[in-house]
Amino acid sequence: MIAYQLSIFAENKSGKLAQITGVLAKEKINIRATTIATADTFGIINLIVDDPQRAEAVLSQAGMTVHLREVLAVLIPDTPGGLDN
């Protein structure tokens, strides 16, 4: 299925993830999936949320650098070996 992923550029420092999730929580936007890739001084936080367009808008309004794009999402059973099936 097609999903929309937010990629947020963030400094690799204490409290940054909490700032991002706080903005989304305040707007009652639910995070469905996440991955984080970090380097020494920065990171990319990838999120799939239940309202991607609104999430992009509120994070941008909060001064964050955000990119929204289509991705392929696969539902996997939450059972041992689910990824292998």
KEZARO-949944 format. One line per 8 residues: number of its first residue (from 1); for each residue x, y, z of N, C-alpha, C, O, CB. Coordinates in nm, 3 decimals. Glycine has a CB too. Layout:
<nodes>
NUM) X Y Z X Y Z X Y Z X Y Z X Y Z; ... $
</nodes>
This chain:
<nodes>
1) 0.084 -0.116 0.000 0.000 0.000 0.000 0.089 0.123 0.000 0.203 0.118 0.044 -0.096 -0.001 0.120; 0.037 0.233 -0.049 0.110 0.359 -0.051 0.086 0.432 0.081 -0.027 0.439 0.129 0.068 0.447 -0.172; 0.194 0.486 0.137 0.186 0.567 0.259 0.265 0.695 0.233 0.334 0.706 0.131 0.241 0.489 0.385; 0.255 0.789 0.323 0.331 0.912 0.314 0.425 0.921 0.433 0.384 0.905 0.547 0.238 1.036 0.309; 0.553 0.946 0.403 0.655 0.952 0.506 0.706 1.094 0.521 0.737 1.161 0.423 0.771 0.856 0.474; 0.715 1.138 0.645 0.777 1.266 0.677 0.923 1.240 0.710 0.953 1.150 0.789 0.704 1.338 0.795; 1.013 1.316 0.652 1.154 1.310 0.689 1.188 1.444 0.750 1.175 1.548 0.686 1.246 1.277 0.565; 1.233 1.442 0.875 1.262 1.564 0.949 1.411 1.570 0.976 1.467 1.478 1.036 1.180 1.571 1.081 $
9) 1.476 1.677 0.931 1.617 1.699 0.956 1.629 1.758 1.097 1.564 1.858 1.128 1.681 1.795 0.848; 1.711 1.696 1.181 1.720 1.741 1.320 1.863 1.734 1.371 1.938 1.642 1.338 1.628 1.658 1.410; 1.899 1.832 1.453 2.028 1.828 1.520 2.031 1.707 1.613 1.930 1.673 1.675 2.054 1.960 1.599; 2.146 1.644 1.623 2.162 1.529 1.711 2.196 1.581 1.851 2.312 1.582 1.893 2.274 1.431 1.659; 2.089 1.626 1.923 2.110 1.676 2.058 1.991 1.641 2.145 1.881 1.615 2.097 2.133 1.829 2.056; 2.016 1.640 2.272 1.916 1.602 2.371 1.789 1.687 2.358 1.796 1.809 2.348 1.974 1.616 2.511; 1.674 1.619 2.359 1.546 1.688 2.358 1.485 1.712 2.222 1.369 1.751 2.213 1.561 1.816 2.424; 1.560 1.692 2.115 1.507 1.721 1.981 1.392 1.628 1.943 1.291 1.674 1.890 1.619 1.711 1.877 $
17) 1.407 1.499 1.969 1.298 1.405 1.938 1.174 1.440 2.020 1.062 1.435 1.969 1.343 1.260 1.966; 1.193 1.474 2.147 1.080 1.513 2.232 1.011 1.638 2.179 0.889 1.650 2.189 1.126 1.536 2.376; 1.087 1.730 2.124 1.028 1.851 2.065 0.938 1.814 1.947 0.827 1.865 1.935 1.140 1.949 2.020; 0.987 1.727 1.860 0.910 1.685 1.742 0.784 1.610 1.784 0.674 1.642 1.737 0.997 1.596 1.651; 0.799 1.512 1.871 0.682 1.435 1.913 0.585 1.520 1.993 0.464 1.495 1.991 0.724 1.314 1.995; 0.635 1.620 2.064 0.548 1.711 2.139 0.459 1.794 2.048 0.342 1.814 2.078 0.631 1.802 2.225; 0.515 1.842 1.937 0.436 1.918 1.839 0.324 1.830 1.785 0.209 1.874 1.775 0.525 1.970 1.723; 0.356 1.707 1.751 0.255 1.616 1.697 0.151 1.578 1.802 0.032 1.572 1.772 0.321 1.489 1.642 $
25) 0.194 1.554 1.924 0.100 1.518 2.031 0.002 1.632 2.059 -0.117 1.609 2.079 0.176 1.482 2.160; 0.053 1.754 2.060 -0.033 1.871 2.083 -0.144 1.879 1.979 -0.255 1.922 2.009 0.051 2.000 2.082; -0.113 1.839 1.856 -0.209 1.843 1.746 -0.288 1.712 1.734 -0.368 1.696 1.642 -0.138 1.872 1.616; -0.264 1.619 1.827 -0.332 1.488 1.827 -0.307 1.409 1.698 -0.397 1.343 1.645 -0.483 1.508 1.847; -0.184 1.417 1.648 -0.142 1.341 1.531 -0.069 1.216 1.581 0.027 1.226 1.656 -0.049 1.427 1.436; -0.117 1.101 1.538 -0.065 0.973 1.585 0.051 0.924 1.498 0.041 0.923 1.375 -0.176 0.869 1.588; 0.160 0.884 1.561 0.275 0.826 1.491 0.250 0.676 1.474 0.229 0.605 1.572 0.409 0.852 1.569; 0.251 0.630 1.348 0.227 0.488 1.318 0.356 0.408 1.305 0.360 0.290 1.338 0.146 0.476 1.190 $
33) 0.463 0.472 1.257 0.592 0.404 1.239 0.703 0.509 1.240 0.679 0.626 1.207 0.595 0.321 1.106; 0.823 0.467 1.277 0.935 0.559 1.280 1.067 0.486 1.256 1.083 0.369 1.290 0.940 0.633 1.414; 1.161 0.557 1.196 1.300 0.515 1.189 1.384 0.640 1.210 1.341 0.751 1.180 1.335 0.444 1.051; 1.503 0.620 1.262 1.593 0.733 1.285 1.731 0.694 1.236 1.781 0.586 1.269 1.596 0.774 1.437; 1.792 0.781 1.157 1.931 0.763 1.112 2.010 0.882 1.164 1.972 0.997 1.142 1.940 0.751 0.954; 2.122 0.855 1.234 2.198 0.964 1.292 2.343 0.962 1.247 2.399 0.859 1.209 2.191 0.958 1.443; 2.401 1.079 1.254 2.545 1.098 1.235 2.593 1.174 1.358 2.518 1.188 1.455 2.579 1.175 1.098; 2.714 1.224 1.356 2.766 1.293 1.474 2.685 1.416 1.513 2.658 1.435 1.632 2.908 1.335 1.448 $
41) 2.646 1.497 1.418 2.584 1.625 1.452 2.440 1.642 1.406 2.375 1.739 1.444 2.664 1.735 1.393; 2.389 1.549 1.327 2.251 1.563 1.279 2.190 1.425 1.259 2.259 1.323 1.263 2.247 1.644 1.149; 2.060 1.426 1.236 1.991 1.301 1.209 1.871 1.326 1.120 1.826 1.440 1.103 1.947 1.234 1.338; 1.819 1.220 1.064 1.696 1.224 0.987 1.596 1.134 1.059 1.620 1.015 1.080 1.718 1.177 0.837; 1.484 1.193 1.098 1.378 1.120 1.166 1.267 1.097 1.064 1.208 1.193 1.014 1.325 1.197 1.293; 1.240 0.972 1.032 1.135 0.937 0.936 1.013 0.891 1.013 1.021 0.804 1.100 1.184 0.826 0.838; 0.898 0.949 0.980 0.773 0.916 1.049 0.663 0.886 0.949 0.653 0.952 0.845 0.731 1.030 1.141; 0.581 0.788 0.980 0.453 0.768 0.912 0.348 0.800 1.017 0.347 0.740 1.124 0.437 0.621 0.852 $
49) 0.261 0.894 0.985 0.161 0.942 1.080 0.022 0.930 1.019 0.007 0.903 0.900 0.190 1.088 1.121; -0.081 0.951 1.103 -0.217 0.935 1.053 -0.270 1.056 0.976 -0.374 1.045 0.910 -0.309 0.908 1.169; -0.201 1.170 0.980 -0.242 1.289 0.904 -0.116 1.358 0.852 -0.075 1.461 0.907 -0.328 1.387 0.993; -0.053 1.303 0.747 0.078 1.351 0.704 0.081 1.496 0.656 0.178 1.567 0.684 0.128 1.265 0.595; -0.021 1.541 0.585 -0.020 1.679 0.536 -0.027 1.779 0.652 0.045 1.879 0.653 -0.138 1.702 0.440; -0.112 1.751 0.749 -0.122 1.841 0.865 0.006 1.834 0.949 0.051 1.937 1.000 -0.246 1.805 0.952; 0.064 1.716 0.962 0.189 1.701 1.036 0.300 1.782 0.970 0.377 1.850 1.038 0.229 1.553 1.046; 0.309 1.775 0.838 0.409 1.854 0.766 0.390 2.002 0.794 0.487 2.074 0.819 0.402 1.827 0.614 $
57) 0.266 2.048 0.791 0.237 2.190 0.814 0.275 2.233 0.955 0.340 2.336 0.972 0.089 2.218 0.789; 0.234 2.158 1.057 0.261 2.202 1.195 0.409 2.192 1.229 0.460 2.276 1.304 0.180 2.119 1.293; 0.479 2.092 1.177 0.623 2.083 1.201 0.697 2.197 1.130 0.791 2.253 1.186 0.677 1.947 1.156; 0.656 2.230 1.010 0.716 2.342 0.938 0.691 2.473 1.012 0.781 2.555 1.025 0.660 2.352 0.795; 0.568 2.491 1.061 0.534 2.612 1.138 0.616 2.621 1.266 0.641 2.731 1.316 0.385 2.613 1.171; 0.658 2.507 1.319 0.741 2.504 1.440 0.889 2.527 1.407 0.974 2.519 1.496 0.724 2.370 1.512; 0.920 2.554 1.280 1.056 2.587 1.239 1.143 2.469 1.201 1.265 2.481 1.194 1.121 2.660 1.347; 1.081 2.355 1.176 1.158 2.236 1.140 1.165 2.217 0.989 1.074 2.257 0.917 1.097 2.111 1.206 $
65) 1.273 2.156 0.943 1.289 2.124 0.802 1.227 1.986 0.778 1.275 1.886 0.831 1.440 2.126 0.759; 1.120 1.983 0.697 1.040 1.862 0.679 1.020 1.836 0.530 0.998 1.928 0.452 0.903 1.875 0.750; 1.029 1.709 0.491 1.002 1.668 0.353 0.898 1.556 0.358 0.913 1.461 0.435 1.133 1.622 0.279; 0.794 1.566 0.276 0.688 1.465 0.269 0.698 1.394 0.134 0.706 1.459 0.030 0.547 1.529 0.288; 0.696 1.259 0.138 0.702 1.185 0.012 0.624 1.055 0.023 0.600 1.004 0.133 0.848 1.156 -0.028; 0.586 1.002 -0.092 0.518 0.872 -0.099 0.619 0.760 -0.078 0.731 0.765 -0.128 0.445 0.855 -0.234; 0.577 0.659 -0.002 0.659 0.539 0.017 0.569 0.416 0.007 0.447 0.427 0.015 0.733 0.543 0.155; 0.630 0.303 -0.011 0.557 0.177 -0.012 0.557 0.121 0.130 0.663 0.106 0.190 0.620 0.075 -0.113 $
73) 0.439 0.090 0.183 0.427 0.032 0.317 0.376 -0.110 0.305 0.288 -0.139 0.224 0.333 0.117 0.407; 0.430 -0.198 0.386 0.390 -0.339 0.386 0.343 -0.375 0.527 0.415 -0.351 0.624 0.507 -0.432 0.340; 0.225 -0.432 0.536 0.175 -0.480 0.665 0.228 -0.620 0.690 0.214 -0.708 0.605 0.019 -0.478 0.670; 0.289 -0.640 0.805 0.349 -0.768 0.841 0.282 -0.819 0.967 0.264 -0.744 1.063 0.504 -0.754 0.861; 0.244 -0.947 0.969 0.183 -1.002 1.090 0.277 -0.992 1.210 0.397 -1.016 1.197 0.142 -1.149 1.067; 0.223 -0.957 1.325 0.302 -0.946 1.448 0.310 -1.083 1.516 0.255 -1.104 1.624 0.242 -0.840 1.543; 0.379 -1.174 1.448 0.397 -1.310 1.498 0.540 -1.354 1.468 0.602 -1.301 1.376 0.294 -1.408 1.434; 0.593 -1.450 1.543 0.725 -1.502 1.509 0.727 -1.551 1.365 0.640 -1.627 1.323 0.766 -1.615 1.606 $
81) 0.827 -1.508 1.289 0.839 -1.547 1.150 0.754 -1.464 1.055 0.753 -1.490 0.935 0.802 -1.690 1.135; 0.683 -1.365 1.107 0.594 -1.283 1.024 0.666 -1.214 0.909 0.610 -1.200 0.800 0.527 -1.179 1.108; 0.789 -1.172 0.932 0.867 -1.107 0.827 0.908 -1.205 0.718 0.929 -1.164 0.604 0.990 -1.040 0.886; 0.920 -1.331 0.750 0.961 -1.433 0.653 0.849 -1.479 0.563 0.875 -1.541 0.460 1.018 -1.551 0.725; 0.725 -1.452 0.598 0.611 -1.500 0.518 0.578 -1.408 0.403 0.485 -1.434 0.327 0.488 -1.516 0.605 $
</nodes>
